Amino acid sequence: MIRFELEGPGGGVWCLKRRGTRVHLVDHPTNPDCLLRCSTADFHALLTGSLDATEGFMSGRLEVAGDVGIVLGLHEALRSDG
């Protein structure tokens, strides 16, 4: 389970949980595997591929706690082709 804490316009707290090949929103997570905290702009950049997760983490733009590997694969897992 991933907890997203996004700051700025359109921000908020969201949690995603994967069940098999499907991803579901979870209202009140308990013990997420990973926490990602960043601005909405940096989150968008991460998803579109214009911000590399490693660079974002090293520069302090992405705050990650827990399983960092989840964030490293986030772009591929959540990207849209449209």
Contact map, one row per residue, 1 for C-alpha under 8 A:
1110000000000011110000000000100111000000000000000000000000000000000000000000000000
1111000000000011100000000000000111110000000000000000000000000000000000000000000000
1111100000001111000000000000100101110000000000000000000000000000000000000000000000
0111110000011110000000000000000000111000000000000000000000000000000000000000000000
0011111000111100000000000000000000111100000000000000000000000000000000000000000000
0001111100111000000000000000000000001111001000000000000000000000000000000000000000
0000111111110000000000000000000000001111000000000000000000000000000000000000000000
0000011111100000000000000000000000000011100000000000000000000000000000000000000000
0000001111100000000000000000000000000001000000000000000000000000000000000000000000
0000001111110000000000000000000000000001000000000000000000000000000000000000000000
0000111111111000000000000000000000000011000000000000000000000000000000000000000000
0001111001111100000000000000000000000000000000000000000000000000000000000000000000
0011110000111110000000000000000000000000000000000000000000000000000000000000000000
0011100000011111000000001110000000000000000000000000000000000000000000000000000000
1111000000001111100000001111100000000000000000000000000000000000000000000000000000
1110000000000111110000111100000000000000000000000000000000000000000000000000000000
1100000000000011111000111100000000000000000000000000000000000000000000000000000000
1000000000000001111111110000000000000000000000000000000000000000000000000000000000
0000000000000000111111110000000000000000000000000000000000000000000000000000000000
0000000000000000011111000000000000000000000000000000000000000000000000000000000000
0000000000000000011111100000000000000000000000000000000000000000000000000000000000
0000000000000000011111110000000000000000000000000000000000000000000000000000000000
0000000000000001111011111000000000000000000000000000000000000000000000000000000000
0000000000000001111001111100000000000000000000000000000000000000000000000000000000
0000000000000111100000111110000000000000000000000000000000000000000000000000000000
0000000000000111100000011111100000000000000000000000000000000000000000000000000000
0000000000000110000000001111100000000000000000000000000000000000000000000000000000
0000000000000010000000000111110000000000000000000000000000000000000000000000000000
1010000000000010000000000111111100000000000000000000000000000000000000000000000000
0000000000000000000000000001111100000000000000000000000000000000000000000000000000
0000000000000000000000000000111110000000000000000000000000000000000000000000000000
1110000000000000000000000000111111100000000000000000000000000000000000000000000000
1100000000000000000000000000001111100000000000000000000000000000011000000000000000
1110000000000000000000000000000111110000000000000000000000000001111101100000000000
0111100000000000000000000000000111111000000000000000000000000011110000000000000000
0111100000000000000000000000000001111100000000000000000000000111100000100000000000
0001111000000000000000000000000000111110000000000000000000000111000000000000000000
0000111000000000000000000000000000011111011000000000000000001110000000000000000000
0000011100100000000000000000000000001111111000000000000000001000000000000000000000
0000011111100000000000000000000000000111111100000000000000000000000000000000000000
0000000100000000000000000000000000000011111110000000000000000000000000000000000000
0000000000000000000000000000000000000111111111000010000000001100000000000000000000
0000010000000000000000000000000000000111111111100000000000000000000000000000000000
0000000000000000000000000000000000000001111111110000000000000000000000000000000000
0000000000000000000000000000000000000000111111111110000000000000000000000000000000
0000000000000000000000000000000000000000011111111111100000000000000000000110000000
0000000000000000000000000000000000000000001111111110000000000000000000000110011000
0000000000000000000000000000000000000000000111111110000000000000000000000010001000
0000000000000000000000000000000000000000000011111111000000000000000000000010000000
0000000000000000000000000000000000000000000011111111000000000000000000000000000000
0000000000000000000000000000000000000000010011111111101100000000000000000000000000
0000000000000000000000000000000000000000000001001111111100000000000000000000000000
0000000000000000000000000000000000000000000001000011111110000100000000110000000000
0000000000000000000000000000000000000000000000000001111111000000000000010000000000
0000000000000000000000000000000000000000000000000011111111100000000000000000000000
0000000000000000000000000000000000000000000000000011111111111100000000000000000000
0000000000000000000000000000000000000000000000000000111111111111000000000000000000
0000000000000000000000000000000000000000000000000000011111111100000000000000000000
0000000000000000000000000000000000000000000000000000001111111100000000000000000000
0000000000000000000000000000000000000000000000000000000111111110000000000000000000
0000000000000000000000000000000000000110010000000000000111111110000000000000000000
0000000000000000000000000000000000011100010000000000100111111111000000000000000000
0000000000000000000000000000000000111100000000000000000010011111100000000000000000
0000000000000000000000000000000001111000000000000000000010000111110100100000000000
0000000000000000000000000000000001110000000000000000000000000011111100000000000000
0000000000000000000000000000000011100000000000000000000000000001111100000000000000
0000000000000000000000000000000011000000000000000000000000000000111111100000000000
0000000000000000000000000000000001000000000000000000000000000001111111110000000000
0000000000000000000000000000000000000000000000000000000000000000001111111000000000
0000000000000000000000000000000001000000000000000000000000000000001111111100000000
0000000000000000000000000000000001010000000000000000100000000001001111111110000000
0000000000000000000000000000000000000000000000000000110000000000000111111110000000
0000000000000000000000000000000000000000000000000000000000000000000011111111100000
0000000000000000000000000000000000000000000001100000000000000000000001111111111000
0000000000000000000000000000000000000000000001111000000000000000000000111111111000
0000000000000000000000000000000000000000000000000000000000000000000000001111111000
0000000000000000000000000000000000000000000000000000000000000000000000001111111000
0000000000000000000000000000000000000000000000100000000000000000000000000111111100
0000000000000000000000000000000000000000000000110000000000000000000000000111111110
0000000000000000000000000000000000000000000000000000000000000000000000000000011111
0000000000000000000000000000000000000000000000000000000000000000000000000000001111
0000000000000000000000000000000000000000000000000000000000000000000000000000000111
